[in-house]
Amino acid sequence: ELNGALGPASADLIIRSIEGAEEAQAEAVVILMDTPGGLDKSMRELVQVILAARLPVITFVAPNGARAASAGTYIAYASHIAAMAPATNIGSSTPVSIAPTPNLPAPAEGQEDEAPAPADAMTRKVVNDAVAYLQGLAELRGRNIDWAEETVRVGANVRASEAVALGIVDLIAEDLPGLLEAVDGWEVALPDGPVTLDTAGAGIYRVEADWKHELLELITDPTIAYGLLIFGIYGLILEFYNPGMIFPSVIGIVCLLLGAYGLQMLPVNYAALALIFVGIAMMVAEVFTPTMGVLGIAGVVAFVMGSLMLLDTESPEFGLP
């Protein structure tokens, strides 16, 4: 199940599930999806595994009322079979970043449905890259190429019945058993050649989250990763103040490594990370240098600004409080 934002932990669980299903010689893997989107890096890693999978990967936007927004659209396009439950929707695939949206001129009369041209070169590059990426998946899987561009450039979003009519997904199914019954006998193309699905009445093995997923989910939570990083730094500082205590340095190093690992898997702004370290260094220097608070105040400012800019994404699931 992909229920919620796609991040390093959820992508890792799905990737390991696909690999485990291949080893078990399963008939297919079904991703039950209800997602508002997620990180671009995690989405691309998952898509690459789906494209290279040696068994059919079926994406099912379910249950009723679910959505496959943003990154979910790319995953559905990459899957060998894409299905949706009634009263679900798919689309809104425009990439977003931390940069503020420029003030764009109002569209001229009769051009309200056209995408405004991005004002800066970087935005144009990101949007064009996303368009080409989704269109490449559409071409590979025989899905709607024109709509792939529309959902990226103008954030188009459609309901399940419209998605089937436009060739965005393959079918509508009420539930998982109904989906497996409906796709029975379908032929899909795999890297090793075409295979025919035999899913009618197949047994279903549900993948439960394991300890690795729980650990990844914990330390890649932005607040936890940030807290581990700061806790580790101050553990080392305490050891420097009191040489020979050992405990603060051991705990500090462990927390620092876990925090660094968690941040490595998140969209970190490294300039902001540098500001955090500079700010801490200035505050420590204030203790030893009589600057009447100049270094201390500058350190606090650098620390706060770095913390505010640390994660390079607008997704609320990956922000710091």
N, C-alpha and C positions, 0 to 999 in steps of 0.2 A: 504494500500500500504506500502510495505517495500522497499523504494527507497533510497539507500545509506547504510552507515554502521549501523549495529545493535548495539544500545546502550541502556541504561536504559530507555530513553524516548520512543524510538520506540518500545521496547519490552513491556513497560507498556501499550502503546496504543493498540497493538495487543491483549494483554492479556485481557484488559477491553472490547475490541470489541468481543472477543470470549464469554466472560461472558454475555455481553449484548445480543448477538445473541441467547444464550441459554435461557435467560429470555423471549426473544421475540418469542421463538419457531421457529426460522428460519430453513430452510431446510438444509443449510450448510453455512460455512464461507470460502471465497476464499481469500488467501493471494497473492496479486500480487507482485512478488518479483524480484528485481534487486539490488543485494547487493554484495559488495566485501568481506563481512564478518563482523566481529565485536567482541565484548567482549564475552569471554567464559561464564562468569556468567550470562549475559543477555540471551545468547543462551540457556543455560540449564534451566533457569526459564521458558522461552517460550516453550521449548520442553516438560517440565513437564505438563504445562497447556494443550498443544495439546494432549498429551497421555491420560489425564484425561477428555478431552472434551466429553460432552454428545451429541454432534452433529458432523457430518463429517467436517473435516478441509481439504480443498483442497489447495495445493500450486501450483501456476501457475507462472513459470518463464517467464515473459513477460514485455514489448513488444519485438518485434524482435530486436536482438542485446543485450538483457539483459543477466545477468549471475547470477548463484547461487553459488558463491565461498565461500570457507571456512565455516563459520557458516551457510550460506545458504544451504549447502549440508546436514547438520544435520537436519535442519528444514524440508527440502524436504523429507528426509528419515523418519522423525517422522510423517509426515502427512498421513492421511488415503488415499488420492489420490495425486499423484505428476504429474504435466503436464508441458510441455515446449512449447514455441512458436518456430517457425522455426528460425534458425540462432541465437540460444542461446546456452549457455554452462553451465556445472556444474562440480564442483570438486575443486582441490587444497585445501585440507582440513587439511593440516599439521598445528598443533598449533605452534605459535611463541611466544617468550618472549623477554624481554629486554636483556637477556644474549647474548653476542657475539657468533656467530656460530664458532665452533672450526674448525681448519684446518684438513680436512679429507683426507686420502690417496686416490689417483686416483684409480678408479675401474680397476680390472684386465681385460684383453681382454676377451670379451664374457660375461662380467658381467655389462655392461654399464646400463642396465635397472633395475638392482637390487638396492634396497635402501641401502645406506651406514649405517653401524651400528652407532648409536649415541655414541659419545665419552664419555659422562659423565652419571652418574646414574640418575640425575634429568631429563635430556632430555629423557632418555629411559623410565622413569616412566610416564612422560607427554604424550609421543607418544603412549605407550602401553595402557594408560588409554583412550586416544582418539580413538584408534583402537577398543578396547572392547566396548566402548560406542556406536560408530557408527555401529558396527556389531550387537550389541543388538537391535538397532532400525531396522536394516535390517532384522533380524530374526523375529521380531515382525510383520513387515509389508510385509514380503515375498519378500524383495528386494535382490539385488546382494550382498552377504556377502564378496566374494573375492575382488570385486572392492572397497568395503568399506575400506578394509585394504590397498589396493593399493593407494587410494586417500589420506590417512593419511600418509603413510610411504614415498611415492615418489611424492606426490602432483599431482597424475593423474587427468586429466581434459578431458571431452569428450563433443562432440556436441550433439544436441538434438536427431538426428536420431540414433546415436550410443548409447545414453543413453537408449532409448526405446528398442533397440535390445539386450542390455546387462541386461535388467531388473532393471535398476537403477530408472527410472521413468515409469509411466504407459502409457502415450500417448502424442502425439503432437497435439496442437490445434492452429488455426490461431488467434483466439481472444476469449474474455470472453463468448459471446453468443455461439460460436462454442464449447467451452469447456463444457458449461452447457448442450448443446444438446447432446454431445458425452457421458457424464457420466450419463445421464438419465437412470434409471433402474439398475445402478450398486449397488451391495450390499457391505456394509462396516461393519466392526466389531467395535462396541462401547462397553464401559464398561458395559452398561445395556443390551447388546445383539445386534445382527445384525439389520441393517436398510437398506431399499432400497431407493435410491435417486429418487426424483421426481423433476427434475430441468429443464426439457424442457419448455421453455417459461416462466420461473420463473422471477418475478420482482427482480430487483437488487437495493439494498440499499448501497450506498457508504458511508463509514465512513470518516468523516472529522476530522481533528485534533481539539481538544478542548483546553480550557485554561490550563487545567492541563498538557496536553502534551506539550504545548508551554512553560509553566513554567519549567517543568522538562528538556526540551531540552535546555532552556536558562541556568539554573544553573548547569547542568551537562556538559556544554561545559567546557573543562579543563581550558581554559584561563579565563573564567568568574568565575568559582569556585575558582580558585587560586587568582584572583583579589579580590573577595569578602573576602576571608580569610585574605589576607594582609591588605585590607582596614579596616576590623574589628579590627585587632590587633592594627593598628595605631590609630584608633578611641579611643580605650581604653587607649593607651599611652597618647594621647592628653588630655583625661579626668584626668589622673593621674597628668599631669603637671599643669592642671588648674581645680582643684576640684570645683564642683558646676556648671559647664557649662551644664551638663546633656545631651545636644544634642549629643556631640561626643560619649558618652558612650552608649546612646540608639541606635544610628545608628551603632556604632561599634558592639554591641551585636547582632543586627539583621543580619548584614553582616557576622559576625563570624559564626552564626548558619546556615545561608543559605550556606555559603562556606563549612562548615563542612559537611552539608547534601549532597551537590553536590559532594564533594570528597569521601564521604562514598559510593556513587553509582558508583565510578570510580575505576580502578585498582591501588590503591594508594600504593606506597612503604612507609611504616610507618617509616622506618629508615630515609628516605629522609625528611619526614614531621618533624621528631624530629630534624634533622639538621637545618631546616628552623627556628624552634622555638628557638633553641640554638643560631643560628646566630643573630636573632633579639635581644635576651636577651643580647648577648655580645655587640652588637652595642649600646643598651640602657645603659649598664653598663659602656661603654666608656665615656658617657656623665658625669657620676658621679665619675669615678675613673681615676686619672691621670696616665695612663699606656703608655703615649706617642704613642698612636695609636695601641698598640699590640692587645688589645681586639677588637678594631674596625676593624682592618684588618682581624683578625681571624674570626670575626662575618660575614664580607662580604664574605669570602671564604666559610664558612659553609653554608651561605644563598644561594649562587650561586650553590654550589655543590648539596645541597638539592633540589633546584628548577630543576636542570637538571635531577635528578634521580627520581623526584616525582611520575611520572606515569609509572607503570610497564607494558608497552606494546610497541610493535613496530608499532602498527597501526597508520598511520599518522593522522587519524581523532581524535585520543585521545592523541595527543602530545601537549606540550607547545611550543609556538614560542620562 
